[in-house]
């Protein structure tokens, strides 16, 4: 059964740990993350970008796959199925498809329009028992064609959006999607502390969790970050493991070309990455 991310994130904020959002791209990805969450007894958020939703034949297909997998694999830890960086239209498609959580990325709208659309989605999500994430200040890097430079959010604007009744807030604090460049300045803890003070008990979300040093992750959690998004790191470890398998010629031995065998090292690599992140975030044993 899918749950909203509300309770798991409130517990995380109170307990000073963070729940990982791991993006899913296909069946292997989903299975690897669910099994690891169960093994680590950790709550988990499965993130789906609009591009990944399209790739997996629509949000309804994704919802059904995840629900059936939870049953089949006997997953008992809390699992939220969450739209990542949703457009206004995408949010409604996911609400219809049975997601338990959505992110409305209104960061590119003027603040008045962002507020108006967020208000409306707060109402719809409350009626459906879903959690809603909002964003203030674009997160850097490229995500589904939207390019941002790792800006820092305005704490006043964060309060304005938080006060609308969203469940969690993603605030730009110099973080970016994808690999971090060599000249990256690091997270702005000054911004994070100011935002945290303004929004009080609201769980904060850190996007672009790949490549942020462990000490900065821990500091961010201590300042109120309760949800951390990881995607690129799983993709890189998956690709490296599959590459190794092929470079070693294992796909040419016996039935090594069978996709189940070919992708198996990649699946194990995703599991290892997720395990490592759950330990770093402090969510192990918190289900």
C-alpha positions as a Markdown table, in Angstrom:
| # | Residue | x | y | z |
|---|---|---|---|---|
| 1 | Unk | 0.0 | 0.0 | 0.0 |
| 2 | Unk | 1.3 | 3.5 | -0.9 |
| 3 | Unk | 1.3 | 6.2 | 1.8 |
| 4 | Unk | 1.7 | 9.9 | 1.7 |
| 5 | Unk | 5.1 | 11.2 | 2.7 |
| 6 | Unk | 3.7 | 13.4 | 5.4 |
| 7 | Unk | 4.1 | 11.2 | 8.5 |
| 8 | Unk | 7.5 | 9.7 | 7.5 |
| 9 | Unk | 8.9 | 13.2 | 7.0 |
| 10 | Unk | 7.4 | 14.7 | 10.2 |
| 11 | Unk | 9.0 | 11.8 | 12.1 |
| 12 | Unk | 12.3 | 12.4 | 10.3 |
| 13 | Unk | 12.3 | 16.1 | 11.1 |
| 14 | Unk | 11.5 | 15.4 | 14.8 |
| 15 | Unk | 14.1 | 12.6 | 14.9 |
| 16 | Unk | 16.8 | 14.6 | 13.0 |
| 17 | Unk | 17.3 | 12.1 | 10.2 |
| 18 | Unk | 16.3 | 12.2 | 6.5 |
| 19 | Unk | 14.3 | 9.9 | 4.3 |
| 20 | Unk | 15.8 | 9.3 | 0.8 |
| 21 | Unk | 13.9 | 9.9 | -2.4 |
| 22 | Unk | 15.3 | 7.5 | -4.9 |
| 23 | Unk | 14.2 | 8.0 | -8.5 |
| 24 | Unk | 13.0 | 5.0 | -10.4 |
| 25 | Unk | 13.5 | 4.5 | -14.1 |
| 26 | Unk | 12.2 | 1.0 | -14.8 |
| 27 | Unk | 11.3 | -2.4 | -13.1 |
| 28 | Unk | 14.9 | -3.2 | -12.0 |
| 29 | Unk | 15.3 | 0.2 | -10.4 |
| 30 | Unk | 12.0 | -0.1 | -8.5 |
| 31 | Unk | 12.6 | -3.6 | -7.3 |
| 32 | Unk | 16.2 | -2.8 | -6.1 |
| 33 | Unk | 15.0 | 0.2 | -4.1 |
| 34 | Unk | 12.0 | -1.5 | -2.5 |
| 35 | Unk | 14.0 | -4.6 | -1.5 |
| 36 | Unk | 16.8 | -2.4 | 0.0 |
| 37 | Unk | 14.2 | -0.3 | 2.0 |
| 38 | Unk | 12.7 | -3.5 | 3.4 |
| 39 | Unk | 16.1 | -5.0 | 4.2 |
| 40 | Unk | 17.2 | -1.7 | 6.0 |
| 41 | Unk | 13.8 | -1.3 | 7.6 |
| 42 | Unk | 13.7 | 2.2 | 6.3 |
| 43 | Unk | 10.8 | 4.4 | 5.0 |
| 44 | Unk | 11.4 | 5.3 | 1.3 |
| 45 | Unk | 10.1 | 7.7 | -1.3 |
| 46 | Unk | 10.1 | 6.5 | -5.0 |
| 47 | Unk | 10.6 | 9.6 | -7.2 |
| 48 | Unk | 9.3 | 9.7 | -10.8 |
| 49 | Unk | 10.2 | 12.5 | -13.1 |
| 50 | Unk | 7.8 | 13.4 | -15.9 |
| 51 | Unk | 10.4 | 12.1 | -18.4 |
| 52 | Unk | 10.7 | 8.8 | -16.5 |
| 53 | Unk | 6.9 | 8.5 | -16.3 |
| 54 | Unk | 6.6 | 8.9 | -20.1 |
| 55 | Unk | 9.4 | 6.3 | -20.6 |
| 56 | Unk | 7.6 | 3.8 | -18.4 |
| 57 | Unk | 4.4 | 4.2 | -20.5 |
| 58 | Unk | 2.6 | 6.7 | -18.3 |
| 59 | Unk | 1.9 | 7.3 | -14.6 |
| 60 | Unk | -0.8 | 4.7 | -14.3 |
| 61 | Unk | 1.6 | 2.0 | -15.5 |
| 62 | Unk | 4.0 | 3.2 | -12.8 |
| 63 | Unk | 1.4 | 3.2 | -10.0 |
| 64 | Unk | 0.2 | -0.3 | -10.9 |
| 65 | Unk | 3.8 | -1.7 | -11.1 |
| 66 | Unk | 4.8 | -0.2 | -7.8 |
| 67 | Unk | 1.6 | -1.4 | -6.0 |
| 68 | Unk | 1.9 | -4.9 | -7.4 |
| 69 | Unk | 5.5 | -5.1 | -6.5 |
| 70 | Unk | 4.8 | -4.0 | -2.9 |
| 71 | Unk | 2.4 | -7.0 | -2.7 |
| 72 | Unk | 4.5 | -9.5 | -4.4 |
| 73 | Unk | 7.7 | -8.7 | -2.5 |
| 74 | Unk | 5.8 | -8.4 | 0.8 |
| 75 | Unk | 7.1 | -4.9 | 1.4 |
| 76 | Unk | 5.9 | -3.6 | 4.8 |
| 77 | Unk | 7.9 | -0.4 | 5.2 |
| 78 | Unk | 6.2 | 2.9 | 4.3 |
| 79 | Unk | 6.5 | 3.7 | 0.6 |
| 80 | Unk | 5.5 | 6.9 | -1.0 |
| 81 | Unk | 5.2 | 7.3 | -4.8 |
| 82 | Unk | 6.1 | 10.8 | -5.6 |
| 83 | Unk | 6.1 | 13.0 | -8.7 |
| 84 | Unk | 9.4 | 14.8 | -9.0 |
| 85 | Unk | 9.5 | 18.3 | -10.4 |
| 86 | Unk | 6.0 | 18.1 | -11.6 |
| 87 | Unk | 4.4 | 20.6 | -14.0 |
| 88 | Unk | 0.9 | 21.9 | -13.1 |
| 89 | Unk | -0.6 | 19.5 | -15.7 |
| 90 | Unk | 1.7 | 16.6 | -14.6 |
| 91 | Unk | 0.5 | 17.0 | -11.0 |
| 92 | Unk | -3.1 | 16.4 | -12.1 |
| 93 | Unk | -2.1 | 13.4 | -14.2 |
| 94 | Unk | -0.4 | 11.8 | -11.1 |
| 95 | Unk | -3.3 | 12.6 | -8.8 |
| 96 | Unk | -5.5 | 10.8 | -11.3 |
| 97 | Unk | -3.1 | 7.9 | -11.6 |
| 98 | Unk | -3.0 | 7.2 | -7.9 |
| 99 | Unk | 0.3 | 8.6 | -6.8 |
| 100 | Unk | 0.5 | 9.2 | -3.0 |
| 101 | Unk | 2.6 | 12.3 | -3.2 |
| 102 | Unk | 3.5 | 15.1 | -5.7 |
| 103 | Unk | 5.9 | 17.9 | -6.2 |
| 104 | Unk | 4.7 | 21.0 | -7.9 |
| 105 | Unk | 7.6 | 22.8 | -9.3 |
| 106 | Unk | 6.3 | 26.3 | -9.7 |
| 107 | Unk | 9.7 | 27.9 | -9.2 |
| 108 | Unk | 9.8 | 29.3 | -12.7 |
| 109 | Unk | 6.4 | 31.1 | -12.3 |
| 110 | Unk | 6.2 | 34.6 | -10.9 |
| 111 | Unk | 5.7 | 34.2 | -7.1 |
| 112 | Unk | 2.0 | 35.3 | -7.3 |
| 113 | Unk | 1.2 | 32.6 | -9.8 |
| 114 | Unk | 3.3 | 30.0 | -7.9 |
| 115 | Unk | 1.2 | 30.9 | -4.8 |
| 116 | Unk | -2.1 | 30.6 | -6.6 |
| 117 | Unk | -1.4 | 27.3 | -8.2 |
| 118 | Unk | 0.1 | 25.9 | -5.0 |
| 119 | Unk | -3.0 | 26.9 | -3.0 |
| 120 | Unk | -5.2 | 25.0 | -5.4 |
| 121 | Unk | -3.0 | 21.9 | -5.2 |
| 122 | Unk | -2.9 | 22.0 | -1.4 |
| 123 | Unk | -6.7 | 21.8 | -1.4 |
| 124 | Unk | -6.8 | 18.9 | -3.8 |
| 125 | Unk | -4.0 | 16.9 | -2.1 |
| 126 | Unk | -5.7 | 17.4 | 1.3 |
| 127 | Unk | -8.9 | 16.0 | 0.0 |
| 128 | Unk | -7.1 | 12.9 | -1.4 |
| 129 | Unk | -4.7 | 12.4 | 1.6 |
| 130 | Unk | -1.7 | 13.1 | -0.5 |
| 131 | Unk | 1.5 | 15.0 | 0.4 |
| 132 | Unk | 2.6 | 18.0 | -1.6 |
| 133 | Unk | 6.1 | 19.4 | -2.1 |
| 134 | Unk | 6.7 | 22.9 | -3.3 |
| 135 | Unk | 9.9 | 24.6 | -4.6 |
| 136 | Unk | 11.3 | 28.0 | -4.1 |
| 137 | Unk | 14.4 | 29.2 | -5.9 |
| 138 | Unk | 15.5 | 27.0 | -8.8 |
| 139 | Unk | 17.7 | 24.1 | -8.1 |
| 140 | Unk | 20.8 | 24.2 | -10.3 |
| 141 | Unk | 21.8 | 21.8 | -13.1 |
| 142 | Unk | 19.5 | 20.3 | -15.7 |
| 143 | Unk | 16.3 | 18.5 | -14.8 |
| 144 | Unk | 14.0 | 17.6 | -17.7 |
| 145 | Unk | 15.3 | 20.4 | -19.8 |
| 146 | Unk | 15.0 | 23.1 | -17.0 |
| 147 | Unk | 18.4 | 24.6 | -16.4 |
| 148 | Unk | 19.2 | 26.4 | -13.1 |
| 149 | Unk | 22.4 | 27.7 | -11.7 |
| 150 | Unk | 22.1 | 26.6 | -8.0 |
| 151 | Unk | 20.4 | 29.8 | -6.8 |
| 152 | Unk | 19.6 | 30.4 | -3.1 |
| 153 | Unk | 16.0 | 30.8 | -2.2 |
| 154 | Unk | 14.6 | 33.9 | -0.5 |
| 155 | Unk | 13.6 | 32.8 | 3.1 |
| 156 | Unk | 10.6 | 35.2 | 3.0 |
| 157 | Unk | 9.3 | 33.6 | -0.2 |
| 158 | Unk | 9.8 | 30.2 | 1.4 |
| 159 | Unk | 7.6 | 31.3 | 4.4 |
| 160 | Unk | 5.0 | 32.6 | 2.0 |
| 161 | Unk | 4.8 | 29.2 | 0.2 |
| 162 | Unk | 5.1 | 27.1 | 3.4 |
| 163 | Unk | 2.2 | 29.0 | 5.0 |
| 164 | Unk | -0.1 | 27.8 | 2.2 |
| 165 | Unk | -0.1 | 24.4 | 3.8 |
| 166 | Unk | 2.3 | 22.3 | 1.7 |
| 167 | Unk | 3.7 | 19.2 | 3.3 |
| 168 | Unk | 7.4 | 19.9 | 2.5 |
| 169 | Unk | 9.5 | 22.6 | 0.9 |
| 170 | Unk | 12.4 | 22.3 | -1.5 |
| 171 | Unk | 14.5 | 25.5 | -1.1 |
| 172 | Unk | 17.5 | 26.2 | -3.3 |
| 173 | Unk | 20.6 | 26.4 | -1.1 |
| 174 | Unk | 23.3 | 26.3 | -3.9 |
| 175 | Unk | 22.6 | 22.6 | -4.6 |
| 176 | Unk | 22.4 | 21.3 | -8.2 |
| 177 | Unk | 21.2 | 18.3 | -10.1 |
| 178 | Unk | 23.7 | 15.9 | -11.7 |
| 179 | Unk | 27.4 | 15.9 | -11.1 |
| 180 | Unk | 28.8 | 18.8 | -9.2 |
| 181 | Unk | 31.4 | 21.0 | -11.1 |
| 182 | Unk | 35.0 | 21.3 | -9.7 |
| 183 | Unk | 34.4 | 24.9 | -8.8 |
| 184 | Unk | 31.1 | 24.3 | -6.8 |
| 185 | Unk | 30.9 | 26.6 | -3.8 |
| 186 | Unk | 29.2 | 24.1 | -1.4 |
| 187 | Unk | 25.8 | 24.4 | 0.3 |
| 188 | Unk | 24.8 | 27.7 | 1.7 |
| 189 | Unk | 24.1 | 26.8 | 5.3 |
| 190 | Unk | 23.3 | 30.4 | 6.0 |
| 191 | Unk | 20.4 | 30.3 | 3.6 |
| 192 | Unk | 19.3 | 26.9 | 5.0 |
| 193 | Unk | 19.3 | 28.2 | 8.6 |
| 194 | Unk | 17.4 | 31.3 | 7.7 |
| 195 | Unk | 14.8 | 29.2 | 5.8 |
| 196 | Unk | 14.5 | 26.7 | 8.6 |
| 197 | Unk | 13.9 | 29.5 | 11.1 |
| 198 | Unk | 11.1 | 31.0 | 8.9 |
| 199 | Unk | 9.2 | 27.7 | 8.2 |
| 200 | Unk | 9.5 | 26.1 | 11.7 |
| 201 | Unk | 8.4 | 22.5 | 11.8 |
| 202 | Unk | 8.0 | 22.1 | 8.1 |
| 203 | Unk | 10.3 | 19.3 | 6.6 |
| 204 | Unk | 12.8 | 20.7 | 4.1 |
| 205 | Unk | 13.9 | 18.9 | 1.0 |
| 206 | Unk | 17.4 | 18.8 | -0.5 |
| 207 | Unk | 17.5 | 18.1 | -4.2 |
| 208 | Unk | 20.7 | 17.0 | -6.0 |
| 209 | Unk | 21.9 | 14.7 | -3.2 |
| 210 | Unk | 24.5 | 13.1 | -5.5 |
| 211 | Unk | 28.0 | 14.3 | -4.8 |
| 212 | Unk | 27.4 | 16.5 | -1.8 |
| 213 | Unk | 30.1 | 15.6 | 0.8 |
| 214 | Unk | 28.8 | 13.5 | 3.8 |
| 215 | Unk | 29.7 | 16.1 | 6.3 |
| 216 | Unk | 27.5 | 18.7 | 4.5 |
| 217 | Unk | 24.7 | 16.2 | 4.2 |
| 218 | Unk | 24.8 | 15.6 | 8.0 |
| 219 | Unk | 24.9 | 19.4 | 8.7 |
| 220 | Unk | 21.9 | 20.0 | 6.3 |
| 221 | Unk | 19.9 | 17.3 | 8.2 |
| 222 | Unk | 20.8 | 19.0 | 11.6 |
| 223 | Unk | 19.4 | 22.2 | 10.1 |
| 224 | Unk | 16.0 | 20.7 | 9.2 |
| 225 | Unk | 16.4 | 18.8 | 5.9 |
| 226 | Unk | 14.2 | 15.7 | 6.2 |
| 227 | Unk | 14.1 | 14.5 | 2.6 |
| 228 | Unk | 17.1 | 14.1 | 0.3 |
| 229 | Unk | 16.8 | 13.2 | -3.4 |
| 230 | Unk | 19.2 | 10.8 | -5.0 |
| 231 | Unk | 19.1 | 9.9 | -8.7 |
| 232 | Unk | 22.4 | 10.5 | -10.6 |
| 233 | Unk | 24.4 | 8.4 | -8.1 |
| 234 | Unk | 22.2 | 5.3 | -8.7 |
| 235 | Unk | 22.5 | 5.8 | -12.5 |
| 236 | Unk | 26.3 | 6.1 | -12.4 |
| 237 | Unk | 26.7 | 3.0 | -10.2 |
| 238 | Unk | 24.3 | 1.0 | -12.3 |
| 239 | Unk | 26.1 | 2.0 | -15.6 |
| 240 | Unk | 29.5 | 1.2 | -14.2 |
| 241 | Unk | 28.5 | -2.3 | -13.0 |
| 242 | Unk | 26.9 | -3.2 | -16.3 |
| 243 | Unk | 29.9 | -1.8 | -18.2 |
| 244 | Unk | 32.2 | -4.0 | -16.2 |
| 245 | Unk | 30.1 | -7.1 | -16.8 |
| 246 | Unk | 30.2 | -6.5 | -20.6 |
| 247 | Unk | 33.9 | -5.5 | -20.7 |
| 248 | Unk | 34.8 | -8.7 | -18.9 |
| 249 | Unk | 33.0 | -10.5 | -21.7 |
| 250 | Unk | 30.5 | -12.1 | -19.3 |
| 251 | Unk | 27.6 | -11.5 | -21.8 |
| 252 | Unk | 29.4 | -13.9 | -24.2 |
| 253 | Unk | 29.6 | -16.8 | -21.7 |
| 254 | Unk | 26.8 | -19.3 | -21.7 |
| 255 | Unk | 23.5 | -17.4 | -21.3 |
| 256 | Unk | 25.2 | -14.3 | -20.1 |
| 257 | Unk | 23.3 | -12.2 | -22.7 |
| 258 | Unk | 20.0 | -12.9 | -20.9 |
| 259 | Unk | 18.8 | -9.4 | -19.7 |
| 260 | Unk | 18.2 | -10.8 | -16.3 |
| 261 | Unk | 21.9 | -11.8 | -16.0 |
| 262 | Unk | 23.1 | -8.7 | -17.9 |
| 263 | Unk | 21.4 | -6.2 | -15.6 |
| 264 | Unk | 21.9 | -8.1 | -12.4 |
| 265 | Unk | 25.2 | -6.5 | -11.5 |
| 266 | Unk | 23.6 | -3.1 | -12.1 |
| 267 | Unk | 20.7 | -4.0 | -9.8 |
| 268 | Unk | 23.2 | -5.0 | -7.0 |
| 269 | Unk | 25.0 | -1.7 | -7.5 |
| 270 | Unk | 21.8 | 0.3 | -7.1 |
| 271 | Unk | 21.1 | -1.6 | -3.9 |
| 272 | Unk | 24.6 | -0.9 | -2.5 |
| 273 | Unk | 24.2 | 2.9 | -3.3 |
| 274 | Unk | 20.7 | 3.0 | -1.7 |
| 275 | Unk | 22.1 | 1.2 | 1.4 |
| 276 | Unk | 25.0 | 3.6 | 1.8 |
| 277 | Unk | 22.6 | 6.6 | 1.4 |
| 278 | Unk | 20.1 | 5.3 | 4.0 |
| 279 | Unk | 22.9 | 4.8 | 6.4 |
| 280 | Unk | 24.2 | 8.3 | 5.8 |
| 281 | Unk | 20.7 | 9.8 | 6.1 |
| 282 | Unk | 20.0 | 8.0 | 9.4 |
| 283 | Unk | 16.8 | 6.4 | 8.2 |
| 284 | Unk | 17.8 | 2.8 | 8.8 |
| 285 | Unk | 15.5 | 1.0 | 11.3 |
| 286 | Unk | 13.1 | 4.0 | 11.3 |
| 287 | Unk | 10.2 | 2.2 | 9.5 |
